Amino acid sequence: MNVVGPVFGVMALGALAVRLRVLDDRGVKGLVLFVFNFAIPVLLFRSLAQATLPPDIQWAFLLSYFAGALFVFAAGLGLGRFVFKRTLADQAIFGMGACFSNTVLIGIPILFTAYGPDATLPTLLIIAFHGPLLMSLSAGIIQVGKGGGVTLGGQVKTVSFELLKNPIIVGILLGLLMNLGGWTIPGPVDRVAELLGGAAVPTALFALGASLAAYPITGDVPPALILSGLKLLVHPILVWILAVPVFGLEGIWVPVAVTMAAMPSGINVYLFGARYDAAPGVAARTVFLTNVFSLVTLSTVLYLFQ
């Protein structure tokens, strides 16, 4: 609770600010833009530029995480098709809700606080591959389901190009370039980056709470509950099975992979559902429920990993 409690406490304050109308829609959008375009990219850039990179990257770590994510994505698709008889576009949102973790707004604060600097590299590796893989896959299936005439390969290319312009991805790439080149950040620049990065975590959490309060929470409860179970229980358990018994991973790679898998569904699940008019109610309810239930599940995961 010393790790998770303050995180959700700041989120609650953000939600309360919106409910009390201290913060309006324009204020929330401004906070989100600051977080995604400035604070988080600078935090990731500075963290990766100063990180001590291991001699070998544990590729089994990425395989464990994303194989588990794709499995629960497929389970979400099947749930939407065979149980709830939804369209292909809706099924993609079901799959996304089951596997798309909130890697930035909650993942970074939790992992950096719980596991310290050692968690920097594995966390950033997941973030670097998370969006391009899962967002491209979801968007491609939605386009096919809606008859948009866009091939899956074309959709992957388009989404990947957009992600390369994403400030968060740019921050990661620049930090990695600085590290591999053996360069150090000049003193005054480093101080500016330190100040901006220090504002990233609390502002991100406050903005997330405000965003959740602004989004509708009405929607289909039964599918959202099942998707919440897939996201918060099945996903981390499956990642642990792949990481430890199957691939024999050790050290910081295991808790980072499992904890990231236990994160609630990201806001992008709702944004995709609303943008494409594909199960927006299920998406909104899933994001809300996973954020509420993750207070318990994340605490359990952190306790198990001490």
Beta strands, then each sheet from edge to edge (+ up, - down):
end
